[in-house]
Amino acid sequence: MCYNVKSIEDVRSLVVASRGLSVLTDPTSLAAKACRRMHELTGVDLSMIALVHDDVNLEIISWVGTEENLSDTVIPRNDGGMGWRCLDREMPVTTGDCAELATTDTVAAAARRAGMQGFAAVPIMLDDHFLGVMYAGISDTRVSPRVTLLLSEFAASLAPLLVNAQRAQLAGEQAVEVERQRIAQDLHDTAGQLLFKISMSARELRQSAHEHEDVIDLSRTIETDAAEASSYLRAAMGRLLPVATALPVTMRRDAAIFGSRTGIATELAVFGTPVAGSPARETVLLAAMREALHNVAKHAGADAVFVSLTYRPNGIGLVVVDDGKGLPPGFELHPIPGRSAGLGLSGLSQKVAGVAGTLDIADNDDGGATVRVFIPWGTR
């Protein structure tokens, strides 16, 4: 690199200050070490480095020369402090009176509390891209041109190293996210499918064992255990995937398994932007879809079923539509006390009501049946 400083000794000092920084691939660690090197290079009383965050804030991440904890100190662009002024002008900004700026400039105020009078802000830039700011403070009233020049040269050396570190950090984060998605997909494709099949088999076993109470009880236990395990699995997937997508992913998996198992063409569509709901609400929605699909397989004689999950401003709606033979004659979702609603829907109706939701089942225009569930956001 070609330096603009005139002193051979200053060139040597710059080379020494930059040595070893290129091996650091974490932006925070790089800035911390660079801040210490800058302090030694210039001999100033206070050194700080702030990096640009979200293009609208500067965040101090390293400092030397004050006992005050400046961690996570944020300087908004609209504050118009020295840091943003030097970035906007693309050149160093200095002052001989920190007290004058202390009322409006967060960093100048911190420098003033540390006993500084003279203060400088130097931009860290690469190809018109703002990376951050180097700050230097002295107890005297004047920051010398030599110090300002050394800071500028060191900032120019640091800029490409910061870019490389930020790229390395981003690549690492992306690699972690890819691995998280792979693990979640494995859970989705293996354990999730197995649990759903166990639950379906338990229901079939219970319905076929009319006079064997011990078998019926065992099938209920298996189905309950499978549902509990599925809930834990969904929670684990929620930690691996964005929380808001855990329910749609689980429903899509179950719909695909149902279609493969029964030969009934099954499609699921999600409308609106997925939003994470309470575990109780999502558990009821998942149970509603499974119960509806189970009834389609057992009673509808359908060739196709369409499931939709709709995220609305006031809640979540689930609709399951089939093209089968419709509801049995005399079907009542809310029969008189002592009479069952049939189709295994009594328990589901209670679950939906337990989260302040609504359940409706009716024949549709295609001759089949439509199940509608709506649960408001206020449910906890």
Salt bridges, closest charged atoms under 4 A:
GLU9 OE1 - ARG12 NH1 3.60
ASP10 OD1 - ARG146 NH2 2.90
ASP54 OD2 - HIS53 NE2 3.12
GLU68 OE2 - ARG113 NH2 2.68
ASP88 OD1 - ARG77 NH1 3.03
GLU177 OE1 - ARG180 NE 3.73
GLU179 OE2 - ARG182 NH2 2.60
ASP186 OD2 - ARG182 NH1 2.83
ASP189 OD1 - HIS188 ND1 2.78
GLU204 OE1 - ARG261 NH2 3.46
ASP217 OD1 - ARG220 NH1 3.83
GLU223 OE2 - ARG203 NE 2.66
GLU223 OE1 - ARG206 NH1 2.63
ASP254 OD1 - ARG253 NH2 2.80
ASP254 OD2 - ARG290 NE 2.65
GLU291 OE1 - ARG203 NH1 3.19
GLU332 OE2 - ARG339 NH1 3.26
